[in-house]
Amino acid sequence: MKSKHGLFNVFVGRGLLALGLCSPLLLGACGESEESVVAPEVASDSVTYGDVAPMITMRCGICHIGGGTGPELGGWANLSDSVTATEVVDVMENGSMPPGGPRISVEELQRMQKWVGQGRMK
């Protein structure tokens, strides 16, 4: 005759075995797959005005924001015009801007190009 504890251990052992066999199914049912955890690439590649504004302020602000010597680039409305944004990318690419200071980094240029290419999102 088995003791109460022996019978309990048999049922618990079978329950744990069943749980172990079913756990992959349970996890799949919860929607916790690797694909659902990884953020979509599109979101990480989206560039908004908030992503380019700090660079414009730091690299261009002395002459182009708040009444400087060049055309006003401060604020989304001034910078987002398609002609203006394209001209800004052009002068960054050819190295004529900013004058007398460190050149725009490759990362900054790529960020600006993406912003323009994606439609200058606010």
C-alpha positions as CSV (number, residue, x, y, z in Angstrom):
1,M,0.0,0.0,0.0
2,K,1.3,3.4,-0.9
3,S,1.4,6.3,1.5
4,K,-0.5,9.5,0.9
5,H,2.7,11.2,0.0
6,G,3.7,8.5,-2.4
7,L,0.5,8.9,-4.3
8,F,0.8,12.7,-4.3
9,N,4.3,12.4,-5.7
10,V,3.0,10.3,-8.6
11,F,0.3,12.8,-9.5
12,V,2.6,15.8,-9.2
13,G,5.3,14.0,-11.3
14,R,2.7,13.3,-14.0
15,G,1.4,16.9,-13.8
16,L,4.9,18.3,-14.2
17,L,5.6,16.0,-17.1
18,A,2.4,17.1,-18.8
19,L,3.2,20.7,-18.1
20,G,6.7,20.3,-19.5
21,L,5.4,18.7,-22.7
22,C,2.7,21.3,-23.2
23,S,4.7,24.4,-22.3
24,P,5.9,25.2,-25.8
25,L,2.2,25.1,-26.9
26,L,1.2,27.3,-24.0
27,L,3.9,29.8,-24.8
28,G,2.9,29.8,-28.5
29,A,-0.7,30.5,-27.5
30,C,0.4,33.5,-25.5
31,G,1.8,35.1,-28.7
32,E,5.3,35.4,-27.2
33,S,7.3,34.4,-30.2
34,E,10.6,35.9,-31.2
35,E,9.0,37.7,-34.1
36,S,6.4,39.5,-32.0
37,V,9.1,40.7,-29.5
38,V,11.4,42.3,-32.2
39,A,10.4,45.8,-33.2
40,P,9.6,46.2,-36.9
41,E,12.5,47.7,-39.0
42,V,10.2,50.4,-40.4
43,A,9.7,52.0,-37.1
44,S,13.5,52.1,-36.3
45,D,14.1,53.6,-39.8
46,S,11.5,56.4,-39.5
47,V,13.1,59.8,-39.1
48,T,11.0,62.8,-37.9
49,Y,11.8,66.5,-37.4
50,G,12.6,65.7,-33.8
51,D,15.4,63.5,-35.0
52,V,17.0,66.2,-37.2
53,A,16.2,69.4,-35.2
54,P,19.0,69.0,-32.6
55,M,21.6,68.6,-35.4
56,I,20.2,71.6,-37.3
57,T,20.2,73.7,-34.2
58,M,23.8,72.7,-33.2
59,R,25.4,72.8,-36.7
60,C,23.4,75.5,-38.4
61,G,21.8,77.6,-35.7
62,I,24.3,80.3,-35.3
63,C,23.6,81.6,-38.8
64,H,20.2,80.1,-39.7
65,I,18.1,80.3,-36.5
66,G,16.7,83.4,-34.8
67,G,17.8,86.2,-37.2
68,G,21.2,85.0,-38.2
69,T,22.9,85.9,-41.5
70,G,21.4,83.0,-43.5
71,P,17.9,81.8,-44.4
72,E,15.8,80.8,-41.4
73,L,15.9,77.1,-40.7
74,G,14.4,77.1,-37.2
75,G,11.2,75.2,-36.7
76,W,9.6,72.5,-38.8
77,A,7.6,75.0,-41.0
78,N,10.9,76.7,-42.1
79,L,12.9,73.5,-42.6
80,S,10.2,71.2,-44.0
81,D,9.6,73.1,-47.3
82,S,10.8,70.6,-49.9
83,V,13.0,73.1,-51.7
84,T,14.7,74.3,-48.5
85,A,15.2,70.7,-47.2
86,T,16.7,69.6,-50.5
87,E,19.0,72.6,-50.5
88,V,20.1,71.9,-47.0
89,V,21.0,68.3,-47.9
90,D,22.8,69.5,-51.0
91,V,25.1,71.9,-49.1
92,M,25.7,69.3,-46.5
93,E,26.7,66.7,-49.2
94,N,29.0,69.1,-51.0
95,G,30.6,70.3,-47.8
96,S,30.0,74.0,-48.2
97,M,28.0,74.1,-45.0
98,P,28.7,74.6,-42.3
99,P,31.5,77.0,-43.2
100,G,34.5,77.2,-40.9
101,G,33.4,74.5,-38.5
102,P,33.5,70.8,-38.2
103,R,31.8,69.0,-41.2
104,I,28.5,67.2,-40.9
105,S,29.1,63.6,-39.9
106,V,28.1,60.7,-42.2
107,E,25.4,59.7,-39.6
108,E,24.0,63.3,-39.5
109,L,23.9,63.5,-43.3
110,Q,22.2,60.1,-43.6
111,R,19.6,61.1,-41.0
112,M,18.9,64.3,-42.9
113,Q,18.7,62.4,-46.2
114,K,16.3,59.9,-44.7
115,W,14.1,62.7,-43.3
116,V,13.8,64.4,-46.6
117,G,13.4,61.1,-48.5
118,Q,10.6,60.0,-46.1
119,G,8.6,63.1,-46.7
120,R,9.9,65.5,-43.9
121,M,7.7,64.1,-41.2
122,K,6.8,66.3,-38.3
